[in-house]
Amino acid sequence: MPEVYKSEHPALCSYLKVGKRTLRNRMCSAPMGFPDLTEDGCITDGAIAFYEQRAKGGAAIVTVSEACVDYAHGKSHGRLINLTNPGVLANLTNLARAIKRHGALASIELNHAGMLSDFDVVADERKGDSNFHYGPVDCIVNNTEVRAMTGEMIAETVDKWAKGAALCKKAGFDMVMIHAGHGWLIHQFLSPLTNTRTDEYGGCFENRARLALEIIDAVRKEVGPGFPIEVRFSAMEKAEGGVTLESAIAFAKLIEDKVDILHVSAGGEPDFGVTHPSMFREAGCNVHFAAEIKKHVKIPVATVGALGDVELMEDIISSGKADIVCMARALLADPYLPKKVEQNRTDEIRPCLRCFVCHAERMLTQTRVCALNPVIGREYEARFIPPAPESKKVLIAGGGPGGLQCALTAAERGHKVTLCEASGSLGGNFRCEYNVPFKAAFSKYVEVMARILERKGVEIRLGTPVTPEFVRDFAPDALMVAVGSESAIPPIAGIDSENVIPATALDTREGEIGHKVAVLGGGLVGCESGLHLAMQGHDVTIIEMGSALAPDANPRHRPLLMAELQKYTRILTSHKASAVSDKGIVCIAPDGSQLLIEADTVLCAAGLRPREEIVDALRGTAPIVEIIGDCVEPGTVRGATFRAYHAAIDI
C-alpha cells in the first residue's frame, strides 16, 4: 500500500472546529481592505477576485475587511463596504460565494471608526454628516468636533452592528468578526485614554466594556447560536494609561462565553508600527500577547502581526501559544502560502519584505498593490491572461527583480526562457543589502525566485553579459533588457579616493569599512545602509544636501525609518558635500561655512543612474526588444516587477 501523505508542518495543517464550522487548517487571511469599491460602498468584481485569490491559496478563513456598520458616521477610510446601502447585498453574496467555493470559510470584519471617522479621507471628499463625529466623549480630533454619544446614539449604533451582521449572514458568510481594537469605536470605549465618561459606559473596566458586550449580545441574537463570532481586540496600546495586557485579559475572560474566537492584536491609534510591525522588529513580535491571553481562556485564540515564517508559525501552534495564525501582508506577497505549506513546498514561498508598499499605495492612490507580487490589485484582469499562442525563445538580460519576474511570467505563459546575469549572482541592487539583518527577506526572495525559475525550466547563466554579439549568436525571438542601474558618482573633489565605497557594493566591501562612517546621500539607500552600519556599531553620520531624509521612502515606511535613524545615527540635512579627503567629507553648512565630517570611510549613496550604454547597444538586436526596470529610470521594486510582468504578457 502507498504511504499516507505526511505533512512537514502537522500543527499548521491540522483542522479546528469553531462553532458549527471547521477550519481546514490553522492559517487564516487576516482582514485586508480592498479600496477599489464603488463610491457608495458596493463591492466590485475586482474586490471579489482579490479576496477569492486568498481562498484559492488555501487559507482556512478569508476575512473581508472594513465593512462599515454606519457609513454616515463610522467610515474610517475613503472607500469601505457600506452595510447600510441596500444595493450592497447582491455582490456581498457573490463575494461570500467566491470565497466558499474554494473550501475556505468566508468571514467579514464589522467596524465603526467612531471619533476617527474619515481620518484617512481628504476633507472635501467626506460623505455623510461630516461636521462632527461620534465618540465616547466631547473632544476635537483632527480638527473635527466629536460629540459624546448619548444613550439613544449608543442604542442606534448597537442596532446597526446587529443589522450589519444579519445582512452578512443573509449574504452567505460563515462567520463575522467584530472589530474592537486598533483605536476604533469599541476600542475608544475600552481605553481609559479616550473614555472618561462618568455614566454607565465609563469609569470602571466593566462600564467601559459595556458597549462591546451590548454589541456582541445584539449580534449573537441576530446570527443565532453556532454561528461563529470572532472578536478582534488590542492587547495593549503604546500611550501610557491606555489598554494594557492585564485589561485585555480581563476583556477576553469577560467575552469568552459569548464568542467563538479571540483575535488578539495590538496597538491603538496612531500605533501603526505596533499593529503592523515593520522590518525593524522581529517576526511574530506580538505573539506573546496572544500566548498570555490563551492561558486564561478556553476558546480558540488567533494571533497576528509580522507572521509568515512557516517554522515560527508551526511552533506557535504546536507549542500552544495560539490556535490560529493570521496573515495579511504575507498573503499579499504569496497568496498561495497555505497551499505550499500543505503540499510541502515551503521553499517556494515568496516572502514579504515588510516594506509597507501595500499600505502606502492605499494612502497615495487608493489602490492595493505589493512590491513583489504584480498580480495584487489586478486579480480580476489576471484571470483572463491566456497562455502564449506560440512558444517563443526569450532572452532576458539582467537578474535583478525585474528580470526575475519577467522570466517567471514568460515561463508560466509557455515561453522557452534563458536569463543571463553579468555578475556572479542574482539580485541586482538587492545584493547590496544582503548583509542587512532587517532586510533579510530580500536575499530570501531572490533565492526563492531562482528555485522557482529552475523548476519552471528557465535556464540561468551567471557571469554572462548580454552584448549585441551574444544576442546575434543566441537569436532570440524576444529580448528583455533588465540590466538595472549603477551608483551615480557626484563630481566632488576626492570622490575617487580609496576610502570611498559605493553603497551598491556594501555586500562585498563591508569588511573594509572603518569605525567612523560618513554616508554621502540621505535617500532611502543611504539611510538604510547607514542605519545598518550604525546598528553594527559604527559611528555613522548621514549627510543630505536636501532639507529632509529619505524623500523617496513611502509614507508608511518613512516615519518608522526616521525613528530608527534618530536612535542610531547623526543626521545632517541641508549640507552640501564639497570635497572628500582621507580625513572625511568637507561640507558647506546652511550658513555657508565649511564643516569637516571626520570619517574613516565614505559610503557614496548619491543616487543611481541607468546603464544607458548597455541599453542603447542592445536596441534593435532582436525582433522584440523591451526595456524594463531601473535601466529605464531608477525607481521602485514595485515599478520594476509590475513592468516586467506586463512586458512578459505582451510577448
RAWOQUI-V791710 format. One record per backbone hydrogen bond with DSSP energy under -1.0 kcal/mol. CO is the residue of the C=O (numbers start at 1). NH is the residue of the N-H. E is the energy in kcal/mol with one decimal. If there is no record, write none. Layout:
co->CO nh->NH e->E
co->CO nh->NH e->E
//
This chain:
co->9 nh->13 e->-1.7
co->11 nh->14 e->-1.2
co->12 nh->26 e->-2.8
co->16 nh->23 e->-3.7
co->18 nh->21 e->-2.6
co->21 nh->18 e->-3.0
co->23 nh->16 e->-1.7
co->26 nh->325 e->-2.7
co->27 nh->60 e->-3.2
co->28 nh->327 e->-2.6
co->29 nh->63 e->-1.7
co->35 nh->37 e->-2.4
co->38 nh->41 e->-2.1
co->41 nh->82 e->-2.7
co->42 nh->38 e->-2.4
co->44 nh->48 e->-2.0
co->45 nh->49 e->-2.4
co->46 nh->50 e->-1.9
co->47 nh->51 e->-2.0
co->48 nh->52 e->-2.4
co->49 nh->53 e->-1.7
co->51 nh->55 e->-1.2
co->52 nh->56 e->-2.6
co->53 nh->57 e->-1.7
co->54 nh->59 e->-1.8
co->55 nh->58 e->-1.5
co->57 nh->339 e->-2.2
co->60 nh->105 e->-2.9
co->61 nh->29 e->-3.3
co->62 nh->107 e->-2.3
co->64 nh->109 e->-3.2
co->66 nh->81 e->-1.4
co->67 nh->111 e->-2.3
co->68 nh->83 e->-1.8
co->70 nh->74 e->-3.3
co->74 nh->113 e->-2.1
co->75 nh->118 e->-3.6
co->76 nh->120 e->-1.8
co->81 nh->68 e->-2.9
co->82 nh->85 e->-1.4
co->85 nh->88 e->-2.1
co->88 nh->92 e->-1.8
co->89 nh->93 e->-2.4
co->90 nh->94 e->-2.1
co->91 nh->95 e->-2.2
co->92 nh->96 e->-2.1
co->93 nh->97 e->-2.4
co->94 nh->98 e->-2.2
co->95 nh->99 e->-1.8
co->96 nh->100 e->-2.5
co->97 nh->101 e->-2.2
co->99 nh->102 e->-1.2
co->99 nh->104 e->-1.1
co->100 nh->103 e->-2.0
co->105 nh->62 e->-2.6
co->106 nh->174 e->-2.1
co->106 nh->175 e->-1.3
co->107 nh->64 e->-2.8
co->108 nh->177 e->-2.9
co->109 nh->67 e->-2.7
co->110 nh->179 e->-2.2
co->111 nh->69 e->-2.1
co->112 nh->185 e->-2.5
co->113 nh->116 e->-2.2
co->114 nh->117 e->-1.7
co->116 nh->119 e->-2.0
co->118 nh->121 e->-1.5
co->122 nh->125 e->-2.3
co->123 nh->126 e->-1.5
co->128 nh->130 e->-1.6
co->133 nh->147 e->-3.2
co->135 nh->149 e->-2.5
co->139 nh->146 e->-3.1
co->141 nh->144 e->-1.5
co->144 nh->141 e->-2.5
co->145 nh->133 e->-2.3
co->146 nh->139 e->-1.8
co->147 nh->135 e->-1.7
co->150 nh->154 e->-2.6
co->151 nh->155 e->-2.2
co->152 nh->156 e->-2.3
co->153 nh->157 e->-2.5
co->154 nh->158 e->-2.7
co->155 nh->159 e->-2.0
co->156 nh->160 e->-1.7
co->157 nh->161 e->-1.9
co->158 nh->162 e->-2.0
co->159 nh->163 e->-2.6
co->160 nh->164 e->-2.4
co->161 nh->165 e->-2.3
co->162 nh->166 e->-2.3
co->163 nh->167 e->-2.3
co->164 nh->168 e->-2.0
co->165 nh->169 e->-2.2
co->166 nh->170 e->-2.4
co->167 nh->171 e->-1.9
co->168 nh->173 e->-2.3
co->169 nh->172 e->-1.3
co->176 nh->230 e->-2.8
co->177 nh->110 e->-3.5
co->178 nh->232 e->-2.6
co->181 nh->184 e->-1.8
co->184 nh->188 e->-2.6
co->185 nh->189 e->-1.5
co->186 nh->190 e->-2.1
co->187 nh->191 e->-2.5
co->191 nh->195 e->-1.9
co->199 nh->202 e->-1.7
co->204 nh->208 e->-2.3
co->205 nh->209 e->-1.8
co->207 nh->210 e->-1.3
co->209 nh->213 e->-2.3
co->210 nh->214 e->-2.5
co->211 nh->215 e->-2.4
co->212 nh->216 e->-2.7
co->213 nh->217 e->-2.7
co->214 nh->218 e->-2.2
co->215 nh->219 e->-2.7
co->216 nh->220 e->-2.7
co->217 nh->221 e->-2.1
co->218 nh->222 e->-1.4
co->219 nh->223 e->-2.7
co->220 nh->224 e->-2.4
co->226 nh->20 e->-2.1
co->228 nh->176 e->-1.7
co->229 nh->260 e->-3.0
co->229 nh->261 e->-1.5
co->230 nh->178 e->-3.2
co->231 nh->263 e->-3.0
co->232 nh->180 e->-3.6
co->233 nh->265 e->-3.1
co->236 nh->267 e->-2.9
co->239 nh->242 e->-1.5
co->243 nh->237 e->-1.7
co->244 nh->248 e->-2.3
co->245 nh->249 e->-2.4
co->246 nh->250 e->-1.9
co->247 nh->251 e->-2.2
co->248 nh->252 e->-2.5
co->249 nh->253 e->-2.4
co->250 nh->254 e->-1.7
co->251 nh->255 e->-1.6
co->252 nh->256 e->-1.3
co->255 nh->258 e->-2.1
co->255 nh->259 e->-1.1
co->261 nh->231 e->-2.3
co->262 nh->302 e->-3.1
co->263 nh->233 e->-2.3
co->265 nh->235 e->-2.3
co->268 nh->271 e->-1.0
co->270 nh->272 e->-1.5
co->271 nh->274 e->-1.0
co->271 nh->275 e->-2.4
co->272 nh->276 e->-2.9
co->278 nh->281 e->-1.7
co->282 nh->285 e->-1.2
co->284 nh->287 e->-1.7
co->286 nh->289 e->-1.3
co->287 nh->291 e->-2.5
co->288 nh->292 e->-1.9
co->289 nh->293 e->-2.2
co->290 nh->294 e->-2.6
co->293 nh->296 e->-1.9
co->300 nh->262 e->-2.3
co->301 nh->323 e->-2.9
co->301 nh->324 e->-1.5
co->302 nh->264 e->-2.5
co->303 nh->326 e->-2.6
co->306 nh->284 e->-1.1
co->309 nh->313 e->-2.3
co->310 nh->314 e->-2.6
co->311 nh->315 e->-2.0
co->312 nh->316 e->-2.1
co->313 nh->317 e->-2.0
co->314 nh->318 e->-2.9
co->315 nh->319 e->-2.5
co->316 nh->321 e->-1.7
co->316 nh->322 e->-1.4
co->324 nh->303 e->-2.3
co->325 nh->28 e->-2.6
co->327 nh->30 e->-2.7
co->329 nh->332 e->-1.2
co->329 nh->333 e->-2.2
co->330 nh->334 e->-1.9
co->334 nh->337 e->-1.7
co->336 nh->340 e->-2.4
co->337 nh->341 e->-2.0
co->338 nh->342 e->-2.5
co->339 nh->343 e->-2.2
co->340 nh->345 e->-3.8
co->341 nh->344 e->-1.4
co->345 nh->348 e->-2.0
co->346 nh->349 e->-1.5
co->356 nh->360 e->-2.8
co->357 nh->361 e->-2.5
co->359 nh->363 e->-1.5
co->360 nh->364 e->-2.6
co->361 nh->365 e->-2.9
co->361 nh->367 e->-1.1
co->373 nh->376 e->-1.3
co->375 nh->378 e->-2.8
co->378 nh->382 e->-2.2
co->381 nh->384 e->-1.5
co->382 nh->385 e->-1.3
co->392 nh->416 e->-2.4
co->393 nh->477 e->-2.5
co->393 nh->478 e->-1.7
co->394 nh->418 e->-2.4
co->395 nh->480 e->-2.9
co->396 nh->420 e->-3.1
co->397 nh->482 e->-3.0
co->399 nh->427 e->-3.1
co->400 nh->404 e->-2.6
co->401 nh->405 e->-2.3
co->402 nh->406 e->-2.4
co->403 nh->407 e->-2.3
co->404 nh->408 e->-2.2
co->405 nh->409 e->-2.6
co->406 nh->410 e->-2.4
co->407 nh->411 e->-2.3
co->408 nh->412 e->-2.5
co->409 nh->413 e->-1.4
co->410 nh->415 e->-2.3
co->411 nh->414 e->-1.5
co->413 nh->388 e->-2.7
co->416 nh->394 e->-3.0
co->417 nh->459 e->-2.2
co->418 nh->396 e->-2.8
co->419 nh->461 e->-3.0
co->420 nh->398 e->-3.3
co->421 nh->464 e->-2.8
co->423 nh->463 e->-3.5
co->427 nh->430 e->-2.1
co->428 nh->431 e->-1.7
co->430 nh->433 e->-2.0
co->431 nh->434 e->-1.8
co->433 nh->436 e->-1.5
co->436 nh->439 e->-2.0
co->437 nh->440 e->-1.5
co->439 nh->442 e->-1.6
co->440 nh->444 e->-1.7
co->441 nh->445 e->-2.4
co->442 nh->446 e->-1.8
co->443 nh->447 e->-2.2
co->444 nh->448 e->-2.6
co->445 nh->449 e->-2.7
co->446 nh->450 e->-2.5
co->447 nh->451 e->-2.0
co->448 nh->452 e->-2.6
co->449 nh->453 e->-2.8
co->450 nh->454 e->-2.0
co->451 nh->455 e->-1.9
co->452 nh->456 e->-1.6
co->453 nh->458 e->-2.7
co->454 nh->457 e->-1.2
co->459 nh->419 e->-3.2
co->461 nh->421 e->-2.6
co->467 nh->471 e->-2.5
co->468 nh->472 e->-2.3
co->469 nh->473 e->-2.2
co->470 nh->474 e->-2.5
co->471 nh->475 e->-2.8
co->478 nh->395 e->-2.8
co->479 nh->626 e->-2.4
co->480 nh->397 e->-2.9
co->481 nh->628 e->-2.9
co->484 nh->611 e->-1.8
co->486 nh->609 e->-2.8
co->490 nh->492 e->-2.2
co->492 nh->495 e->-2.0
co->493 nh->580 e->-3.0
co->494 nh->497 e->-1.9
co->497 nh->500 e->-1.7
co->499 nh->602 e->-3.1
co->501 nh->604 e->-2.4
co->502 nh->505 e->-1.9
co->503 nh->506 e->-1.7
co->505 nh->509 e->-2.0
co->509 nh->512 e->-1.8
co->510 nh->513 e->-1.4
co->515 nh->539 e->-2.6
co->516 nh->600 e->-2.0
co->516 nh->601 e->-2.0
co->517 nh->541 e->-2.4
co->518 nh->603 e->-2.4
co->519 nh->521 e->-1.1
co->519 nh->543 e->-2.9
co->520 nh->605 e->-2.6
co->522 nh->550 e->-3.8
co->523 nh->527 e->-2.8
co->524 nh->528 e->-2.6
co->525 nh->529 e->-2.4
co->526 nh->530 e->-2.6
co->527 nh->531 e->-2.5
co->528 nh->532 e->-2.2
co->529 nh->533 e->-2.2
co->530 nh->534 e->-2.4
co->531 nh->535 e->-2.5
co->532 nh->536 e->-1.2
co->533 nh->538 e->-2.4
co->534 nh->537 e->-1.6
co->539 nh->517 e->-3.1
co->540 nh->570 e->-2.4
co->541 nh->519 e->-3.2
co->542 nh->572 e->-2.8
co->543 nh->521 e->-2.6
co->544 nh->575 e->-2.0
co->546 nh->574 e->-3.1
co->550 nh->553 e->-1.6
co->554 nh->558 e->-2.8
co->557 nh->561 e->-2.4
co->558 nh->562 e->-2.9
co->559 nh->563 e->-1.7
co->560 nh->564 e->-1.5
co->561 nh->565 e->-2.5
co->562 nh->566 e->-2.4
co->563 nh->567 e->-1.1
co->564 nh->568 e->-1.6
co->565 nh->569 e->-2.9
co->570 nh->542 e->-2.9
co->572 nh->544 e->-2.9
co->576 nh->588 e->-2.7
co->579 nh->586 e->-2.9
co->583 nh->599 e->-2.1
co->584 nh->581 e->-2.9
co->585 nh->597 e->-3.4
co->586 nh->578 e->-3.4
co->586 nh->579 e->-1.4
co->587 nh->595 e->-2.7
co->588 nh->576 e->-1.9
co->589 nh->592 e->-2.4
co->593 nh->589 e->-3.2
co->595 nh->587 e->-3.4
co->597 nh->585 e->-2.1
co->601 nh->518 e->-2.4
co->602 nh->501 e->-2.8
co->603 nh->520 e->-2.8
co->604 nh->503 e->-2.7
co->607 nh->488 e->-2.7
co->609 nh->486 e->-2.5
co->610 nh->612 e->-2.2
co->611 nh->615 e->-1.9
co->612 nh->616 e->-3.2
co->613 nh->617 e->-1.7
co->614 nh->618 e->-1.2
co->618 nh->621 e->-1.6
co->624 nh->479 e->-3.4
co->626 nh->481 e->-3.4
co->629 nh->632 e->-2.0
co->629 nh->633 e->-1.2
co->636 nh->640 e->-1.8
co->637 nh->641 e->-2.7
co->638 nh->642 e->-2.5
co->639 nh->643 e->-2.2
co->640 nh->644 e->-2.4
co->641 nh->645 e->-2.4
co->642 nh->646 e->-1.9
co->643 nh->647 e->-2.4
co->644 nh->648 e->-2.0
co->645 nh->649 e->-1.4
co->646 nh->650 e->-1.7
//
